[in-house]
Amino acid sequence: MTRIRLRYVHGYIDRHGMPRFYFRRAGFKTVRLSGLPGSEQFLEAYQSALGAAPRMPIAPDRSPTGSVSAAIGGYFASAAFEGLADTSSRMRRRLLEHFRNEHGQKRIATLERRHIVAMMDAKAKTPGAARVFLSAIRCLMRYAVSVGLRADDPSAGIRIPKLKGDGFYTWSEQDIAAFEARHPVGTKARLAFALLLYSAQRRADVVRMGRQHITDGMLRVRQRKTGRTLAIPIHSELRAVLDAMPCESLTFLVTRTGRPFHPDRFTHWFADRCKEAGLPPRASVHGLRKAAARRLAEAGCSASVIASITGHASLREVQRYVAGADQMRLAVQGIEAIKGTRSG
């Protein structure tokens, strides 16, 4: 019988002879895990704690009242920050800690629009970084206004920088075929590929998927970024790949030591598998999510149908795939319509 070890889980028998289990992770609050190991109740509690264990609040009283440092500390301890997905909170914490290191002793009330614009201009060559920086500053300013540290939000009205191009590279059908040829069914690489392509989910959600998330032919996903719960029919190709792999862990994808992947480590591991398949460096994990949306659009699915699978909160991004597919279909119709005609 395979013995499964769960990371961060600690158990003991209390004075009444009852087993107790807790999720304990450095920098996070301890979470009581209900049920017994192996039960559906226990696995659900473990997955929830693994993906959204609340961080210990950071005391803001070490910094002068009214300073940028104190405002950031207070924001980190706020419900708004605690409600962020794990990946979003890590990124925002990193940005604001850097901002605190540079401007922590200044008064939050003296930050003006021109200061933020100047910081944005300094990031003009990296519009993606500028966008996430502006988002972090806006959230900080809204918190400062809500607790009376400021009377206004100086970031209001500042335009979000436009991204150059279409962002992440979307895998082509040639890329997909090349990866499948190099990594056959039965390999971990093919399993990761199939989960990404046929679920159309982000890496942070894919690395958490396991057999316990499949019921009645549906893959049930609670997205870490949006909090949305999705039920996605399992594609026959994904089913064939899953059936070819052993079931020995809580998650489909595990490291060499048998532990679930961290999203960043998974990205690097998958990039090596893409390199083995001879794919261009721009072929990434996220590009497969975009390829899934492209395929759905080319199959004639509406933006609403695509979003029901990908979980996009806004239809604007999804509509681009639909528009691209419509353009191709219309172009084909146009060329077909003029075949056989001659210029006079």
Number of C-alpha atoms within 10 A of each C-alpha: 4 7 7 13 11 15 13 14 16 13 11 11 10 9 7 6 8 8 12 15 19 17 21 18 16 9 12 15 15 17 19 16 22 17 16 13 14 10 12 13 13 16 18 16 17 26 16 15 22 19 16 17 20 17 18 14 16 15 12 17 12 10 16 15 15 18 20 28 27 24 26 26 21 20 25 24 17 14 9 12 19 18 13 18 16 19 16 16 17 11 13 22 17 13 16 22 15 12 16 19 11 12 15 20 16 15 18 22 19 13 17 13 14 12 13 17 16 11 13 21 14 11 16 14 10 14 17 16 16 21 18 17 20 20 15 19 20 17 17 25 25 20 22 24 15 12 12 12 20 19 13 15 20 21 22 11 8 14 10 14 18 10 13 9 7 8 9 15 18 21 23 16 11 10 18 16 12 16 21 16 12 15 19 13 20 15 13 19 20 21 21 20 23 22 28 25 23 22 25 25 24 22 21 20 19 22 21 23 21 17 14 14 16 16 12 8 12 14 19 20 21 17 19 20 15 12 13 12 12 16 17 18 16 18 16 10 12 19 14 14 20 19 11 12 14 9 13 14 18 23 20 22 22 18 13 8 6 15 16 20 21 14 17 12 11 21 16 13 14 19 19 15 19 24 13 13 18 13 19 13 11 13 19 19 25 19 21 29 23 24 22 22 27 22 18 19 23 18 11 14 17 17 22 15 14 24 19 13 19 21 23 17 12 11 14 10 12 22 18 16 23 22 15 13 20 15 12 12 13 11 12 11 11 11 10 10 10 9 8 7 7 6 3 3
